[in-house]
Amino acid sequence: MQGAGNDFVVVEADSNHRNWSELAVKMCDRHYGVGADGLLILSPSKVADFKMRIFNADGSESAVCGNGLRCLVKHYIDGNTQRKNSEIKIETSIDVRTARIHRHNGVVAEIQVNMGEPKIGINSIAVKEINKDSILDIKSVMNCTLEIDGTNLLLSLVSVGNPHAVHFAECPLTDFPLAKLGGKVEQHQLFPDETNFEVVRIINHKQVEALVWERGVGETLACGSGACAIAAAGNLLGLLDEKVEVKLPGGILTVEWDRIGDIFLSGPAETVFCGEW
């Protein structure tokens, strides 16, 4: 399945007695496997409609994934056609998330997922000082500055169940060396648990374009939680409105946040093909 080009292998499983991490590495390999950004496991839940686990292409497990959530909800709905509920509950490793199903003439037109309340600043994700002077900008709760290969990056730190470092760039995104800097930001010693990295150019208060470097994956065509982190950071900095379109290389995701509570993500979800491993 894919959501805005963020692609996944989806597996239904009655139990978790498998080495999903090892399987993810094999399945996600784009030359010797199926090829995907991650492996999604859909299994039974006692507290929700189903349980979701996600493993990145490198085998690491992630707590949440916005595009993955929408894809699993789409898969679940397609397999339960008699169910007409407008709300689906999904158990993740950190909490239970809710998805709203919007239908048009009986057909699913949009899936909107509740991504929870964004956590802002250096206390929301794992950050550590790396020298006695500290590179953290303590004047701002949200921001920190990194210098990598001579490039100064002002990062807004946001957690949406997983860590994100958002950089609002002044240059065209085609000029930003993401392939060179992405992995160095992800694995910087400032972030002991590593981080996702988004580079953003603001078009106007309602639209941005962005590039994504995902923790454990590398450069991807889209990232749902990353889009939420972008919207939250831009909102708090006074750069973006409550509803924002995030244009990614794989498509457009829509994020809504009123600063008070949970943040909501909408976008495409599509089954590409079914097969047997």
MARSE-30790 format. One line per field, with one value per atom (N, C-alpha, C): residue number from 0; x, y, z negated; atom name. Coordinates in pm, whole numbers, plus 32768, in hexadecimal, padded with zeros to 4 digits. Atoms other than C-alpha are relative to their C-alpha. Layout:
<pts>
pos <- (NUM/...)
c1 <- (X/...)
c2 <- (Y/...)
c3 <- (Z/...)
site <- (CA/...)
</pts>
This chain:
<pts>
pos <- (0/0/0/1/1/1/2/2/2/3/3/3/4/4/4/5/5/5/6/6/6/7/7/7/8/8/8/9/9/9/10/10/10/11/11/11/12/12/12/13/13/13/14/14/14/15/15/15/16/16/16/17/17/17/18/18/18/19/19/19/20/20/20/21/21/21/22/22/22/23/23/23/24/24/24/25/25/25/26/26/26/27/27/27/28/28/28/29/29/29/30/30/30/31/31/31/32/32/32/33/33/33/34/34/34/35/35/35/36/36/36/37/37/37/38/38/38/39/39/39/40/40/40/41/41/41/42/42/42/43/43/43/44/44/44/45/45/45/46/46/46/47/47/47/48/48/48/49/49/49/50/50/50/51/51/51/52/52/52/53/53/53/54/54/54/55/55/55/56/56/56/57/57/57/58/58/58/59/59/59/60/60/60/61/61/61/62/62/62/63/63/63/64/64/64/65/65/65/66/66/66/67/67/67/68/68/68/69/69/69/70/70/70/71/71/71/72/72/72/73/73/73/74/74/74/75/75/75/76/76/76/77/77/77/78/78/78/79/79/79/80/80/80/81/81/81/82/82/82/83/83/83/84/84/84/85/85/85/86/86/86/87/87/87/88/88/88/89/89/89/90/90/90/91/91/91/92/92/92/93/93/93/94/94/94/95/95/95/96/96/96/97/97/97/98/98/98/99/99/99/100/100/100/101/101/101/102/102/102/103/103/103/104/104/104/105/105/105/106/106/106/107/107/107/108/108/108/109/109/109/110/110/110/111/111/111/112/112/112/113/113/113/114/114/114/115/115/115/116/116/116/117/117/117/118/118/118/119/119/119/120/120/120/121/121/121/122/122/122/123/123/123/124/124/124/125/125/125/126/126/126/127/127/127/128/128/128/129/129/129/130/130/130/131/131/131/132/132/132/133/133/133/134/134/134/135/135/135/136/136/136/137/137/137/138/138/138/139/139/139/140/140/140/141/141/141/142/142/142/143/143/143/144/144/144/145/145/145/146/146/146/147/147/147/148/148/148/149/149/149/150/150/150/151/151/151/152/152/152/153/153/153/154/154/154/155/155/155/156/156/156/157/157/157/158/158/158/159/159/159/160/160/160/161/161/161/162/162/162/163/163/163/164/164/164/165/165/165/166/166/166/167/167/167/168/168/168/169/169/169/170/170/170/171/171/171/172/172/172/173/173/173/174/174/174/175/175/175/176/176/176/177/177/177/178/178/178/179/179/179/180/180/180/181/181/181/182/182/182/183/183/183/184/184/184/185/185/185/186/186/186/187/187/187/188/188/188/189/189/189/190/190/190/191/191/191/192/192/192/193/193/193/194/194/194/195/195/195/196/196/196/197/197/197/198/198/198/199/199/199/200/200/200/201/201/201/202/202/202/203/203/203/204/204/204/205/205/205/206/206/206/207/207/207/208/208/208/209/209/209/210/210/210/211/211/211/212/212/212/213/213/213/214/214/214/215/215/215/216/216/216/217/217/217/218/218/218/219/219/219/220/220/220/221/221/221/222/222/222/223/223/223/224/224/224/225/225/225/226/226/226/227/227/227/228/228/228/229/229/229/230/230/230/231/231/231/232/232/232/233/233/233/234/234/234/235/235/235/236/236/236/237/237/237/238/238/238/239/239/239/240/240/240/241/241/241/242/242/242/243/243/243/244/244/244/245/245/245/246/246/246/247/247/247/248/248/248/249/249/249/250/250/250/251/251/251/252/252/252/253/253/253/254/254/254/255/255/255/256/256/256/257/257/257/258/258/258/259/259/259/260/260/260/261/261/261/262/262/262/263/263/263/264/264/264/265/265/265/266/266/266/267/267/267/268/268/268/269/269/269/270/270/270/271/271/271/272/272/272/273/273/273/274/274/274/275/275/275/276/276/276)
c1 <- (8054/8000/8058/7FB4/8065/7FA4/8045/7FFF/8059/7FAD/8089/808D/7F7D/81A4/804F/7FC4/8201/7FCA/8035/81E9/8023/7FF7/81BA/7FD7/8032/81A0/7FA1/8065/8063/7FEC/8013/8046/7F9A/805E/7F1F/8039/7FC4/7F93/7FAA/804E/7ED5/8057/7FA5/800B/807D/7F84/8153/807B/7F91/822A/8055/7FA4/8308/8067/7F9A/8444/7FDE/802F/8395/8071/7F91/84D0/8055/7FB0/8596/7FB3/8053/8474/7FF3/800B/8454/8079/7F86/85BE/7FFC/8004/858A/7F93/8070/8434/8011/7FF8/8485/8072/7F92/85BF/7FC8/803B/8572/8040/7FC1/8659/7FE7/800E/8638/7F80/807E/84E7/7F8B/8073/8396/8021/7FDE/8418/7F9A/805C/8380/804E/7FC6/83C4/7FF2/8015/833D/7FA2/8059/8280/7F96/8071/8125/7FC2/803E/8096/7F77/8088/7F1D/7FDA/8021/7EB8/7F88/8075/7D8D/8022/7FF0/7D59/7F8A/806A/7C93/7FC5/802C/7C70/7FDB/801C/7C40/7FD3/8029/7BD1/8072/7F8A/7D32/807B/7F82/7E98/8062/7F9E/7FAB/808D/7F71/8122/8044/7FB8/8215/8096/7F6F/837A/803B/7FBF/845B/8052/7FB6/8527/8081/7F86/8658/7FE2/8026/8594/7FDA/8024/8563/7F69/808F/8405/7FDF/802B/8353/7F7D/8077/8241/7F82/8078/8158/8029/7FE7/813B/7F7D/807D/802F/7FD3/8024/8039/7FE2/8019/804E/7F7A/8083/7F1F/7F91/8069/7E4E/7FFB/7FFD/7EC0/7FC0/803A/7E65/7F69/8090/7D12/7FBC/8037/7CD2/7FFB/7FFB/7D3C/7F93/8064/7C5B/7F73/8084/7B2F/7FE2/8013/7B62/7FE1/8019/7B5D/7F83/807B/7A25/7F99/8055/793F/7F76/8084/7806/8001/7FF5/788A/7FF4/801A/7804/8023/7FDB/7894/8050/7FB5/791F/8080/7F8A/7A29/803E/7FB3/7B38/8069/7F9A/7C18/8074/7F86/7D7F/805B/7FA2/7E5E/808E/7F72/7FCA/8051/7FAB/80F2/7FFD/8001/80B7/7F74/8088/7F3D/7F9E/8066/7DF7/7FE1/801B/7DC9/7F77/8083/7C82/8009/8008/7C3C/7F6F/8085/7B10/7FF4/8017/7A81/7F98/805C/79E2/7FDB/8030/790C/7FB2/804F/7873/7FB7/8052/7752/8026/7FE2/77B3/808F/7F75/791D/805D/7FA1/7A42/8046/7FC5/7AB1/807D/7F8E/7BA3/800C/7FE5/7C45/8052/7FBB/7CA5/8025/7FD2/7D78/8026/7FD9/7DA2/808E/7F74/7F19/8029/7FE1/7EFD/802C/7FD5/7F76/8096/7F70/80C6/8047/7FAD/81D6/806E/7FA8/82AF/807E/7F87/8417/8061/7F90/8552/7FDE/8028/849C/7FA3/8060/83B9/8044/7FB6/84C5/8086/7F81/860A/806C/7F97/8712/8066/7F9B/885B/8067/7F95/8969/807C/7F89/8AA7/8081/7F8A/8B91/7FD3/8022/8BA0/7FBC/803F/8B35/7F71/8085/8A04/7FDC/8028/8995/7F6B/808F/882C/7FE6/802A/8787/7F9B/8057/86FB/7F9C/8060/8647/7F7C/8079/854E/7FE7/8022/849A/8003/8014/8468/807C/7F98/85A4/8089/7F72/8708/804B/7FAF/8824/806E/7F93/890E/8053/7FA9/8A39/8038/7FD4/8A7B/8040/7FB6/8B83/7FF9/8000/8B84/7F76/8089/8A08/7FBD/8048/894B/7F6C/808A/87FA/7FB8/8057/86F5/7F8F/805F/861B/7F93/8070/84C1/7FE3/800D/8499/7F70/808B/8344/7FF6/801E/82CE/7F6D/8089/8197/7FFA/7FF0/81CE/8088/7F76/8323/8045/7FB9/8433/8014/7FEB/844E/8050/7FB5/8542/7FDD/8035/84A8/8055/7FB0/857A/7FB5/8040/84D2/806E/7F93/85B6/7FD8/8018/85D9/8020/7FDA/866F/7F99/8056/85AD/8026/7FE3/858F/805B/7FA8/863D/8093/7F75/8774/802D/7FD9/876E/803F/7FB8/886C/7FCD/803A/8782/804B/7FB9/883C/8083/7F81/897A/7FED/8010/88EF/7F9A/806E/87BE/802C/7FD1/8871/8051/7FAE/8959/7FA9/805E/8833/7FBD/8043/877E/8055/7FA9/88AA/805C/7FAD/893A/8001/7FF3/89B9/7FA4/8061/88C7/7F81/807B/87AF/8023/7FD7/8800/7FA2/805F/86C4/7FEF/8009/8700/7F7F/8075/85FD/7FDC/802C/852E/8025/7FD2/8592/7FAE/8050/84B3/8038/7FD4/8520/7F87/807F/8408/8016/8007/83CE/7F6E/8088/829E/7FD5/803A/81C5/7FA7/8053/80BF/7FD0/802B/8009/7FB0/8052/7F3F/8046/7FBB/8040/8097/7F6F/81A2/8028/7FC8/827F/8072/7FA0/8366/8045/7FB6/846C/8010/7FFE/8486/8075/7F9E/85A1/7FCE/803C/8508/8067/7FAB/85B6/7FF2/8002/8615/7FDD/8028/85B1/8058/7FBC/865D/7F9C/805A/85BF/7F86/807D/8451/7FAB/8056/8340/7F9D/805E/8266/8011/8001/8242/7F8B/8077/80F6/801C/7FDF/817F/805A/7FAB/8282/7FAD/8059/816D/7FBF/803C/80CA/8064/7F98/8212/8019/7FEE/823D/7F90/8073/80DF/8000/7FFE/8103/806D/7F92/8255/7FE1/8020/81E5/7F90/806E/80A5/8033/7FCE/815C/8060/7FA5/825B/7FB8/804E/8140/800F/7FE8/8198/7F8E/8067/806E/7F7B/8087/7EF5/7FE2/8029/7E34/7FF2/800E/7DF5/8067/7F8F/7F1F/8009/7FDF/7F67/8098/7F71/80BC/801C/7FE2/813B/8086/7F8B/822D/801B/7FE4/82DA/7F9B/805F/81D8/7F6F/808B/809D/7FE6/8028/7FDD/7FBC/803F/7F84/7FC6/8041/7E96/8003/7FF3/7ECF/7FAC/8051/7DE3/8024/7FDF/7E43/7FD9/802F/7DA2/8052/7FA5/7EC3/7FCE/803A/7DDB/8014/7FFC/7DDA/8043/7FC8/7E0C/800F/7FE6/7E91/7FCC/8043/7DDF/8043/7FBB/7E73/7FA2/8050/7DBE/8058/7FB5/7E41/7FDA/8022/7E38/8033/7FD4/7E56/7FD1/8021/7E60/8044/7FC5/7E95/803F/7FB9/7F99/7FF3/8012/7F95/8001/7FFE/7F67/8054/7FAA/8056/801E/7FDC/80F0/8096/7F70/8241/801F)
c2 <- (7F89/8000/807C/7F83/816A/8072/7F85/82B8/8075/7F91/83E2/7FD2/8033/8304/7FC1/8044/828E/7F72/8085/8117/7F98/8064/7FE9/7F76/8088/7E73/7FEB/8014/7E1C/7F6A/808D/7CCE/7FF5/8021/7C4B/7F8A/8068/7B78/7FE7/8025/7ABB/8000/8000/7AB3/804E/7FB6/7B66/7FA8/805E/7A2E/7FF4/7FFB/7A97/806C/7F98/7B5E/8069/7F9D/7C84/805D/7FA7/7D57/7FC6/8043/7C5B/7FF7/800B/7C2B/8086/7F7B/7DA3/8020/7FE6/7DBC/7FB7/804F/7CA5/8030/7FD9/7D14/808C/7F73/7E87/8019/7FF0/7E51/8011/7FE0/7EEF/7FB2/8052/7E03/7F6B/808F/7CB2/7FDD/8019/7CDB/803A/7FC0/7D7B/8093/7F73/7EDB/8058/7FAC/7FCA/8055/7FAF/80DA/7FBC/8041/7FFC/7F89/8074/7EC3/801F/7FE9/7EED/7F7B/807A/7DDB/8024/7FF0/7DCE/7F81/8074/7CEA/8020/7FE8/7CBC/8055/7FAC/7DAC/7FEC/800B/7D94/8088/7F7A/7F0E/8058/7FB1/7F82/7FA2/8053/7F0A/7FA7/8052/7E90/8041/7FCF/7EB7/8015/7FDE/7F57/7FFE/7FF3/7F22/8026/7FD7/7FC2/7FEE/8015/7F5D/8047/7FB8/803E/7FA2/8052/7FC2/7FC8/8032/7F98/7F9E/805F/7EB8/803E/7FBE/7FBA/8013/7FF0/7FD9/8090/7F78/8128/7FFE/7FFD/8190/8020/7FD4/8233/802E/7FD5/828A/802D/7FCB/836A/7FC2/803F/82E2/7F6B/808C/8181/7FEA/8008/81BD/8005/7FF4/822D/7F86/8077/8108/7F89/8070/800C/8011/7FE8/80AF/7FE1/801F/809C/7F69/8091/7F2E/7FBD/8038/7EE4/8018/7FE0/7F92/7FAB/804F/7EDF/7F6E/808B/7D93/7FF0/8003/7DEE/805C/7FA8/7E7D/8018/7FEF/7E49/8064/7FA3/7F2B/8090/7F78/808B/8069/7FA0/812D/8073/7F8D/8288/8014/7FF2/8253/7F78/807A/8149/801E/7FEF/811A/7FA0/804D/80A4/8001/800A/8026/8009/7FF6/8095/7FDF/8023/8057/8069/7F96/81A2/8024/7FDE/81D5/7FCD/8024/81A3/807C/7F92/8280/7FEC/8005/82D4/8032/7FD4/82EE/801E/7FDB/839F/7FDC/802A/830C/805C/7FA8/8404/7FBD/8045/8362/8060/7FB6/83EE/7F9A/8062/832A/7F71/8084/8205/7FD3/8025/8204/8053/7FB8/825F/806C/7F90/83B8/8035/7FCA/8417/7FB9/8037/8384/8067/7F9F/8477/7FBC/8043/83F5/8066/7FAE/848B/7FD9/801D/84A4/8024/7FE0/8508/808F/7F77/8643/800D/7FEF/86BD/8035/7FD2/86ED/8057/7F9A/881C/8012/7FD1/886A/7F94/8057/87D2/7F98/8063/871C/7F96/805D/8666/7F8B/806C/8595/7FF4/8018/84FF/805B/7FA2/8610/8004/7FF6/8628/806B/7FA0/872D/7FB5/8045/86D8/804C/7FBE/87D8/805E/7FB0/88B9/8083/7F83/89EB/7FE8/8028/8930/8049/7FC3/8969/8021/7FE4/8985/8094/7F77/8AD6/8003/8009/8AE8/8073/7F92/8C2E/7FD4/8031/8B66/7F70/8088/8A32/7FA1/8057/89AE/7FEA/8003/89F7/7FD9/8015/897F/8016/7FE4/89C7/7F98/805C/88CE/803A/7FE1/8910/7F7D/807D/87EF/801F/7FEB/87FC/8092/7F73/8977/803C/7FCE/8993/8010/7FE8/8A34/7FDE/802B/8994/8028/7FE1/8A30/7F9B/806E/890A/8019/7FFE/890D/7F6F/8089/87D7/7FE3/8026/872E/7F68/8090/85D5/7FEB/802A/8537/7F69/808D/83EB/7FCE/801A/83E8/8087/7F7F/84F6/803A/7FB9/85FC/807F/7F82/8714/8045/7FBA/8813/807B/7F8C/890D/804D/7FA8/8A32/8043/7FD3/8A7B/807C/7F89/8BC2/7FE5/8020/8B20/7FA2/8064/8A55/7F74/8085/88ED/7FB1/8045/887A/801E/7FD9/892D/7FC9/802F/888B/7F76/8080/876D/7F96/805F/8678/7F7C/8080/8545/8005/7FEE/85D1/8012/7FD9/8655/7FAC/8045/857C/7F99/8068/8454/8037/7FC5/8535/8043/7FC9/85E8/7F8E/8073/849F/7FC1/8049/8404/805B/7FA3/853E/7FDA/8028/8502/8050/7FB4/860D/7FAE/8050/850F/7F6F/8089/83CB/7F96/805F/8325/801A/7FD6/83BF/8050/7FAC/849E/7FFF/7FE4/84D4/8091/7F7B/8609/8030/7FC5/86EA/8088/7F7F/880B/803F/7FC5/8902/8089/7F79/8A2A/802D/7FCC/8B00/8045/7FC0/8B5B/8074/7F9A/8C18/7FC8/802D/8BF5/7F7E/8078/8AD2/7F8E/8064/8A16/8003/800D/8996/7F8E/8075/88AD/7FCD/8039/87BE/7F84/807B/86AE/7FB9/804F/8593/7F9E/8069/84C4/7FB3/804D/83AD/7FAE/8051/830D/7F6C/808E/81A9/7FDE/8019/81D3/804E/7FA9/82FC/805D/7FA4/83E8/7FB6/803E/8395/8067/7FA7/8424/804B/7FBE/847F/7FCA/802C/8467/8046/7FC7/8496/8047/7FBF/84DC/8078/7F8E/85BE/8077/7F95/8687/8042/7FCA/86AE/8055/7FB4/8720/8085/7F84/8820/8063/7FA9/88A9/8039/7FD2/88BC/806A/7FA1/896A/8084/7F87/8A5F/8050/7FBE/8AAC/804E/7FC1/8AF8/8073/7F94/8BD0/8073/7F98/8C9C/8003/8006/8C2B/7FBF/804F/8B49/8009/8000/8B3E/7F79/807B/8A30/7F8B/8069/896C/8018/7FEE/8930/7F8B/8066/8873/7FF2/801D/87CE/7FB5/803D/878A/7FB6/8056/8667/7FC5/8038/85BD/7F97/8069/84A3/802B/7FD3/8574/8067/7F97/8662/7FC4/8025/862A/807E/7F8E/870C/7FED/8006/875A/8070/7F9E/880B/7FFB/7FF8/8884/808A/7F81/898E/802D/7FE2/8998/7FCE/8024/8914/7F6D/808F/879B/7FB0/805F/8688/803E/7FD4/86B8/7F95/805D/861A/8002/8014/8591/7FBE/803A/854D/7FF1/8014/84C4/7F7E/8077/83AB/7F7F/8086/8235/7FA0/8053/8133/7F78/8084/7FBF/7FF6/8009/7F8A/7F73/8089/7E0D/7FA3/8068/7CCF/7F8B/806F/7BA7/7FA3/8065/7A88/7FFC/8007/7A7C/7F74)
c3 <- (8000/8000/8000/8003/8021/7FDB/8022/7F94/8025/7FCE/8057/8021/7FD9/80CE/7F90/8074/7F6F/8003/7FE1/7FB3/7F96/806B/7ED3/8033/7FF6/7ED6/7F89/8068/7E12/7FEA/8022/7D5D/7F91/806B/7C94/7FB2/8054/7B6F/7F85/8078/7A5F/7F82/8073/7980/8025/7FE8/7959/7FEC/8014/7943/807E/7F8E/7A62/7FE7/8007/7A84/806B/7F9E/7B2E/802A/7FE0/7B1E/8070/7F99/7BE8/8084/7F88/7CD9/8047/7FC6/7D0B/8058/7FB4/7D7E/8086/7F85/7E7C/805E/7FAC/7EFA/803C/7FD4/7F14/8061/7FA2/7FE3/808D/7F7D/8136/8072/7F98/81F5/7FEB/801C/8146/7FB6/8046/809B/804D/7FC2/80DF/801E/7FF3/80AA/7FB9/804D/7FAA/7F9E/806A/7EAC/7F78/8081/7D98/800C/800B/7D2E/7F98/805A/7C94/7FD8/8034/7BB5/7FC9/8032/7B81/7FB5/8053/7A63/7FA7/8055/7978/7F86/8077/7855/7FA4/8064/7713/7FDB/8028/76F2/8077/7F88/785B/8070/7F8E/79B3/802F/7FE1/79F9/7FC4/8036/7987/8073/7F99/7A58/7FC6/801C/7A4D/8083/7F89/7B3F/7FEC/8001/7B8D/8079/7F94/7C59/8057/7FA1/7D7F/7FC4/803F/7C9D/7F8F/8067/7BAD/7F7C/807D/7A9A/7FF9/8010/7A09/7FDD/8019/7A0D/7FB3/8054/791C/8050/7FB7/7A18/808B/7F76/7B89/803C/7FCE/7C1C/8083/7F82/7D7E/7FED/801D/7CF6/7FBE/8040/7C1A/8067/7F9B/7D42/805A/7FAB/7E15/7FBA/8048/7D07/7FEF/800B/7CD2/8085/7F7B/7E4B/8016/7FF1/7E4C/7FAB/805B/7D22/8037/7FC9/7DC1/807C/7F87/7F0D/7FE0/8028/7E53/7FAB/8051/7D89/8041/7FAF/7E93/7FC3/803C/7DC3/7F8D/8070/7CB2/8033/7FD1/7CE0/7F98/8067/7BA9/803C/7FD2/7BDC/7FAE/8057/7AD1/7FE7/8017/7AAF/7F95/8068/797F/801A/7FE4/79A4/7F86/8070/788C/8037/7FDE/78AD/7F84/8071/77CC/7F92/8066/7717/7FD0/8028/7714/8069/7F9E/77D2/8053/7FA4/7904/8043/7FC0/79B5/808F/7F75/7B28/8024/7FD1/7BC1/8094/7F76/7D00/803F/7FB7/7DF1/8083/7F88/7EFE/805A/7F9D/803D/8056/7FB9/80D4/7FD8/8034/7FF8/8013/7FE4/806E/7FA8/8054/7F8C/8052/7FB8/7FFE/7FBB/804B/7EE9/7F7A/8084/7DB4/7FB2/8054/7CA0/7F7D/807A/7B7F/7F96/8072/7A27/7FD9/801C/79EF/7F71/808B/7881/7FF0/801E/77DA/8017/7FE8/7860/7F83/806E/775D/803A/7FC6/7792/7FAD/8041/7744/7FD6/801F/76BB/7F96/8064/75A5/803A/7FC4/7699/8046/7FC1/7745/7FBA/8043/76CE/8038/7FDB/76D8/7F90/8069/7621/8024/7FE8/75F7/802D/7FD0/76B3/7FDB/8037/7615/7F91/8075/74E7/8024/7FD6/75B0/8030/7FCF/763B/8081/7F83/779E/8000/8005/772C/7FED/8012/774F/7F8E/8075/75ED/7FF9/7FFD/763F/8041/7FBE/770B/7FD7/8029/768E/8076/7F8E/77EB/8056/7F9B/78AA/7FCC/8019/78B6/8082/7F8A/79A6/800E/7FE2/7A4B/8072/7F8E/7B2A/8034/7FC3/7C16/8086/7F83/7D28/802E/7FDF/7D17/8017/7FEE/7D32/7F7A/807D/7C12/8013/7FF9/7BD3/7F80/8070/7AF0/8003/8003/7A87/7F9A/805D/79EB/7FDA/8030/7913/7FD7/801A/790E/7FFA/8006/78A4/8020/7FE1/793D/7FE7/801F/7890/802B/7FD7/793B/8015/8000/794A/808B/7F82/7A5C/7FE8/7FFD/7AA5/8083/7F8A/7B95/801D/7FD6/7C57/806B/7F9E/7D09/8052/7FAA/7E30/804E/7FAE/7EED/8092/7F78/8021/803F/7FBF/8126/7FD0/8034/80B2/805E/7FA1/81EF/7FE5/801E/816F/7F79/8084/8015/800B/7FF4/7FF0/7F9F/805D/7F43/7FFF/7FF9/7FBE/7FB1/8046/7F23/7F6A/808B/7DDB/7FB2/8043/7D92/7F9A/805B/7CFA/7F8C/806A/7C33/7F96/8062/7B91/7FB4/803D/7B52/7F92/805B/7AA3/7FAF/804B/7A03/7F6C/808D/78A2/7FA4/804F/7829/7FE7/8008/7867/7FE4/8021/77AD/8038/7FC3/783A/8095/7F75/7992/8017/7FE6/7A3A/8093/7F78/7B71/8020/7FD8/7C38/8077/7F95/7D0C/8028/7FCA/7DEB/8046/7FD7/7E37/8041/7FC6/7F1D/7FFA/800D/7ECF/8080/7F8A/7FFA/7FD4/803E/7F32/7F7A/8084/7DE5/8003/7FF5/7E69/804A/7FB0/7F3B/7FE8/8005/7F19/805D/7FBD/7FDD/7FA9/805F/7F28/8039/7FE8/7F44/7F7B/807B/7E49/7FFF/801B/7DBA/7F86/806D/7CE8/7FB4/8058/7BC2/8023/7FE3/7C1C/808F/7F76/7D8A/8061/7FA3/7E2F/8042/7FBB/7F2B/8033/7FD4/7F6A/8049/7FB3/8047/7FA9/805B/7F1C/7F74/808C/7DA3/7FBB/803D/7CEF/7F7D/807F/7B94/8018/7FDD/7C38/802D/7FD5/7CDE/7F87/807B/7B87/7FB3/8045/7AED/8045/7FB3/7C03/7FE1/8018/7BD0/7F73/808B/7A56/7FEB/8010/7A64/8045/7FB6/7B6F/7FC0/8045/7AB2/7F88/807A/796D/801E/7FDA/7A22/8045/7FC0/7ABB/8097/7F70/7C1A/804D/7FBC/7C66/7FB7/8038/7C31/7FBE/8044/7B77/8060/7F9B/7CB9/806E/7FA5/7D9C/8061/7F9E/7EDD/8006/7FFB/7ED5/8082/7F7F/8034/7FF8/8007/8033/808A/7F7C/8159/802D/7FDC/814A/8004/8001/8122/7F94/805E/8042/7F87/807D/7ED4/7FC0/8041/7E15/7F69/8091/7CA6/7FC2/8049/7BB3/7F6C/808F/7A57/7FCB/8039/797B/7F88/806F/787F/7F78/8082/776E/7FE0/801D/7791/806D/7FA1/788F/808B/7F77/79EE/805F/7FA4/7B1A/8089/7F80/7C5D/8064/7F93/7DA7/807B/7F85/7EEE/8042/7FB4/7FED/7FBF/8028/7FA5/806B/7F8D/80B9/7FF8/7FF2/80E3/808C/7F82/81F3/803B/7FD3/820A/7F89/8066/8142/8034/7FD5/8146/7F8E/8063/8087/7FEF/8021/7FD5/7FD2)
site <- (N/CA/C/N/CA/C/N/CA/C/N/CA/C/N/CA/C/N/CA/C/N/CA/C/N/CA/C/N/CA/C/N/CA/C/N/CA/C/N/CA/C/N/CA/C/N/CA/C/N/CA/C/N/CA/C/N/CA/C/N/CA/C/N/CA/C/N/CA/C/N/CA/C/N/CA/C/N/CA/C/N/CA/C/N/CA/C/N/CA/C/N/CA/C/N/CA/C/N/CA/C/N/CA/C/N/CA/C/N/CA/C/N/CA/C/N/CA/C/N/CA/C/N/CA/C/N/CA/C/N/CA/C/N/CA/C/N/CA/C/N/CA/C/N/CA/C/N/CA/C/N/CA/C/N/CA/C/N/CA/C/N/CA/C/N/CA/C/N/CA/C/N/CA/C/N/CA/C/N/CA/C/N/CA/C/N/CA/C/N/CA/C/N/CA/C/N/CA/C/N/CA/C/N/CA/C/N/CA/C/N/CA/C/N/CA/C/N/CA/C/N/CA/C/N/CA/C/N/CA/C/N/CA/C/N/CA/C/N/CA/C/N/CA/C/N/CA/C/N/CA/C/N/CA/C/N/CA/C/N/CA/C/N/CA/C/N/CA/C/N/CA/C/N/CA/C/N/CA/C/N/CA/C/N/CA/C/N/CA/C/N/CA/C/N/CA/C/N/CA/C/N/CA/C/N/CA/C/N/CA/C/N/CA/C/N/CA/C/N/CA/C/N/CA/C/N/CA/C/N/CA/C/N/CA/C/N/CA/C/N/CA/C/N/CA/C/N/CA/C/N/CA/C/N/CA/C/N/CA/C/N/CA/C/N/CA/C/N/CA/C/N/CA/C/N/CA/C/N/CA/C/N/CA/C/N/CA/C/N/CA/C/N/CA/C/N/CA/C/N/CA/C/N/CA/C/N/CA/C/N/CA/C/N/CA/C/N/CA/C/N/CA/C/N/CA/C/N/CA/C/N/CA/C/N/CA/C/N/CA/C/N/CA/C/N/CA/C/N/CA/C/N/CA/C/N/CA/C/N/CA/C/N/CA/C/N/CA/C/N/CA/C/N/CA/C/N/CA/C/N/CA/C/N/CA/C/N/CA/C/N/CA/C/N/CA/C/N/CA/C/N/CA/C/N/CA/C/N/CA/C/N/CA/C/N/CA/C/N/CA/C/N/CA/C/N/CA/C/N/CA/C/N/CA/C/N/CA/C/N/CA/C/N/CA/C/N/CA/C/N/CA/C/N/CA/C/N/CA/C/N/CA/C/N/CA/C/N/CA/C/N/CA/C/N/CA/C/N/CA/C/N/CA/C/N/CA/C/N/CA/C/N/CA/C/N/CA/C/N/CA/C/N/CA/C/N/CA/C/N/CA/C/N/CA/C/N/CA/C/N/CA/C/N/CA/C/N/CA/C/N/CA/C/N/CA/C/N/CA/C/N/CA/C/N/CA/C/N/CA/C/N/CA/C/N/CA/C/N/CA/C/N/CA/C/N/CA/C/N/CA/C/N/CA/C/N/CA/C/N/CA/C/N/CA/C/N/CA/C/N/CA/C/N/CA/C/N/CA/C/N/CA/C/N/CA/C/N/CA/C/N/CA/C/N/CA/C/N/CA/C/N/CA/C/N/CA/C/N/CA/C/N/CA/C/N/CA/C/N/CA/C/N/CA/C/N/CA/C/N/CA/C/N/CA/C/N/CA/C/N/CA/C/N/CA/C/N/CA/C/N/CA/C/N/CA/C/N/CA/C/N/CA/C/N/CA/C/N/CA/C/N/CA/C/N/CA/C/N/CA/C/N/CA/C/N/CA/C/N/CA/C/N/CA/C/N/CA/C/N/CA/C/N/CA/C/N/CA/C/N/CA/C/N/CA/C/N/CA/C/N/CA/C/N/CA/C/N/CA/C/N/CA/C/N/CA/C/N/CA/C/N/CA/C/N/CA/C/N/CA/C/N/CA/C/N/CA/C/N/CA/C/N/CA/C/N/CA/C/N/CA/C/N/CA/C/N/CA/C/N/CA/C/N/CA/C/N/CA/C/N/CA/C/N/CA/C/N/CA/C/N/CA/C/N/CA/C/N/CA/C/N/CA/C/N/CA/C/N/CA/C/N/CA/C/N/CA/C/N/CA/C/N/CA/C/N/CA/C/N/CA/C/N/CA/C/N/CA/C)
</pts>
